[in-house]
């Protein structure tokens, strides 16, 4: 069994340029974000996709809808895929947070995985709700492919968990551009391989092709017939 997950961040929003905390704030895609999603949809048009899932926030649902259109699939919403909630920081700029809540800001910079601002979530809490949803989707689509549209922090936390990275450093070590494409191939729910990361070649035309499922030079848990 193998399952391919196209793990995608939503496109640019109307607040992206303002660098505001908008994890649980329901903001719209900008025209640029819609164009990014359309281009990514064209890039994935030839892929055989069984299902499309998204966080229930407007920016992710619209991104997923535009990507799903060539496949004629409905977007299935999953609350566990939503973005990290920033509590009382929501809609504030980073400078405003530093000035108004300096102690919270310092603690968050030191360890964003276990710390949460007042009324918000820690990275640990996000992982605890999003990882089970991802693995449920993997199990539901054996030997098929599915699209998941989520958010910057959520995707980085998921990848940290799947790949065994130090989750306290997810903000330092991993990036996610708007409408970025990541591909995670699963041998089963316990074994994942990152095949493509933070790809934005669809910003321009023609886009780079999607890499094929790995079949060689892999560890024994993926391919019993090959050398470790």
C-alpha positions, -999 to +999 in steps of 0.1 A: +000+000+000+011+035-007-007+068-005+004+102-019-007+133-001-005+167-019-001+190+011-007+226+001-007+259+018-035+284+009-026+313-014-018+349-006-045+367+014-056+403+018-036+405+051-004+387+040+015+419+031+006+434+065+023+406+084-005+402+109-013+373+131-044+358+115-045+321+124-081+319+134-092+351+116-112+342+085-096+364+058-101+361+021-077+353-007-064+382-027-066+382-065-030+371-065-038+342-042-066+331-064-043+331-094-017+311-075-044+285-067-056+283-103-021+278-115-015+251-090-047+234-101-034+234-136-001+219-124-020+190-108-046+186-135-031+154-148-028+138-114-053+111-104-068+126-072-093+106-052-104+134-028-097+170-017-097+181+019-093+215+035-093+235+067-128+251+071-115+287+069-124+307+038-089+311+025-082+273+025-116+264+012-113+288-018-078+276-025-089+240-024-120+247-046-099+263-073-074+234-072-101+208-072-120+222-101-101+204-129-108+171-110-146+178-105-143+170-068-161+186-039-139+200-010-143+181+023-138+203+053-118+190+084-116+212+115-084+196+126-066+211+096-072+248+106-044+272+114-029+277+149-050+302+169-031+332+183-056+342+209-054+378+219-026+384+193-051+379+165-050+406+138-021+424+155+012+430+137+044+414+151+056+448+162+024+454+181+027+421+199+063+428+208+053+461+223+021+451+241+030+416+252+068+415+254+070+385+278+046+364+258+065+373+226+098+363+241+084+330+254+069+322+220+102+329+202+120+306+226+096+277+223+066+280+200+058+243+204+048+243+241+040+280+246+006+295+238-004+332+241-035+339+262-065+325+245-043+308+218-029+274+210+006+259+213+022+240+184+017+209+205-020+214+205-021+220+168-002+187+162-025+168+185-056+178+164-041+179+129-020+147+128-049+123+135-068+139+107-039+135+082-034+099+091-072+092+089-070+106+053-040+084+045-058+053+057-089+062+038-071+063+004-048+033+001-029+033-033-045+066-042-037+103-039-055+131-020-051+168-017-050+186+016-051+224+018-040+238+052-020+266+067+017+276+072+021+267+109-001+236+107+018+222+077+052+228+092+041+211+125+028+181+106+061+178+086+081+181+118+061+153+134+062+130+103+099+135+097+111+135+133+124+171+133+127+190+166+092+206+167+105+235+189+124+247+158+096+244+132+095+281+127+133+283+122+139+252+101+109+250+077+092+276+055+059+275+035+053+300+007+017+309-002+002+281-024+033+260-019+031+224-029+045+196-007+043+159-015+044+133+012+043+097+002+031+071+027+040+035+027+015+032+055+003+055+083+035+050+102+060+055+074+062+088+054+087+102+029+089+138+019+092+138-019+087+175-026+089+205-003+077+241-006+075+241-044+062+272-061+072+266-097+036+270-107+040+307-101+055+309-136+046+290-168+052+263-176+054+247-141+078+220-131+063+185-134+053+166-102+079+140-092+069+104-095+064+081-065+097+069-051+106+033-061+144+029-058+172+036-033+148+035-004+150+019+031+137-016+036+105-005+052+095+011+019+108-015-006+116-049+007+131-059-026+158-032-026+190-026-006+188-005+025 
